[in-house]
Amino acid sequence: MTEDLDRDIDRLFDEQLLPLSRRLKGEGVSFLETRLDKDAPSYFVRRTSTEMKKGDFEKGGCSTPQAVEADFADVWGGGDVRLLANLAPAMAGLARSLRHVEEESVDVSEFIYVMY
C-alpha cells in the first residue's frame, strides 16, 4: 500500500506540480518570495485588520473527504492561485488515498505514559 501511495505522490509532483511550477516561474509568477530585496527599506507590513472575526474561523480545511476536490477548487479558483485549481482533482484523489481512520482500542499506548 505504501509503495502505491509513494508512486501516486511522485506522479503528482512529476506530472503536475513541477511542470506547473516551471511554467509559472517562466512567466515570472511567484507565490512565495525567496530573494531579499536589498533596496527595500523594510519588510514590515502594518496589518489593516487586527482582530479575528467569526468568518475567520469558519473557512479553512476540507469539509468532508467527499468534498475535497470542490474545496480545493473553491480556494484556488481566484486571483493569482487560479492556476492551482487544475490540481484539485489530483490533489483530492491523493487526499482520499492518504486518509486513514485510526481504529480505536481499549489499550492505552505505552507512549502516553512516557509523555506524562
C-alpha positions in Angstrom: 0.0 0.0 0.0 2.8 2.4 0.9 4.6 1.9 -2.4 1.4 2.7 -4.3 0.9 5.9 -2.3 4.6 6.9 -2.8 4.2 6.3 -6.5 1.0 8.4 -6.6 2.8 11.3 -4.8 5.8 11.1 -7.1 3.4 11.1 -10.1 1.6 14.1 -8.9 4.8 16.0 -8.4 6.5 14.9 -11.6 3.5 15.2 -13.9 1.6 18.2 -12.5 3.3 20.2 -9.8 6.8 20.5 -11.3 5.6 21.3 -14.8 3.2 24.0 -13.5 6.0 25.4 -11.3 8.3 25.6 -14.3 5.7 27.3 -16.4 4.8 29.8 -13.8 8.4 30.6 -13.0 9.0 31.1 -16.7 6.1 33.6 -16.7 7.5 35.4 -13.7 4.8 34.3 -11.3 6.0 33.9 -7.7 3.8 32.6 -4.8 6.5 32.8 -2.2 9.3 35.4 -2.3 12.6 33.7 -1.9 15.0 36.5 -2.6 15.7 39.6 -0.4 15.3 43.0 -2.0 18.5 44.8 -0.9 16.8 48.2 -1.7 13.7 47.6 0.4 13.7 49.9 3.5 11.8 47.4 5.5 9.8 44.2 5.2 7.4 45.3 8.0 3.8 45.4 6.8 1.2 47.1 9.0 -1.9 44.9 9.3 -5.2 46.5 8.3 -7.2 44.0 10.4 -6.0 43.4 13.9 -9.0 41.3 15.1 -10.3 38.0 14.0 -14.0 37.7 13.1 -16.3 34.8 13.2 -15.8 34.1 9.5 -12.1 33.7 10.1 -12.8 30.5 12.0 -15.4 29.2 9.6 -13.4 28.9 6.4 -10.4 26.6 6.1 -9.7 23.0 5.6 -11.8 20.5 3.9 -15.4 20.0 5.0 -15.6 16.3 4.2 -13.5 13.7 2.4 -16.0 13.7 -0.4 -15.8 17.4 -0.9 -12.0 17.8 -1.0 -11.9 18.5 -4.8 -14.6 21.1 -4.6 -13.0 22.7 -1.5 -9.6 22.9 -3.3 -11.2 24.3 -6.4 -13.0 26.9 -4.3 -9.9 28.1 -2.5 -7.7 28.0 -5.7 -10.4 29.4 -8.0 -9.5 33.1 -8.0 -6.7 35.6 -8.1 -3.1 34.6 -8.5 -3.8 31.0 -7.4 -6.5 30.2 -10.0 -3.9 28.1 -12.0 -3.8 25.8 -9.0 -7.4 24.9 -9.4 -6.4 22.5 -12.2 -4.6 20.5 -9.5 -7.8 20.0 -7.5 -8.8 16.5 -8.9 -5.3 15.0 -8.5 -4.9 16.5 -5.0 -8.3 15.3 -4.0 -7.5 11.8 -5.2 -4.3 11.8 -3.3 -6.0 13.1 -0.2 -8.6 10.3 -0.3 -5.8 7.7 -0.7 -3.9 9.1 2.2 -6.9 9.3 4.5 -6.6 6.8 7.3 -9.0 6.4 10.1 -7.4 5.0 13.2 -9.1 2.1 14.8 -10.0 2.6 18.4 -8.9 0.1 21.0 -9.2 -0.1 24.8 -5.5 -0.4 25.2 -3.6 2.7 26.1 -0.3 3.2 24.2 2.8 3.0 26.3 3.9 6.3 24.7 1.1 8.1 26.5 2.7 7.1 29.8 6.1 8.4 28.6 4.5 11.7 27.6 3.1 12.3 31.1 
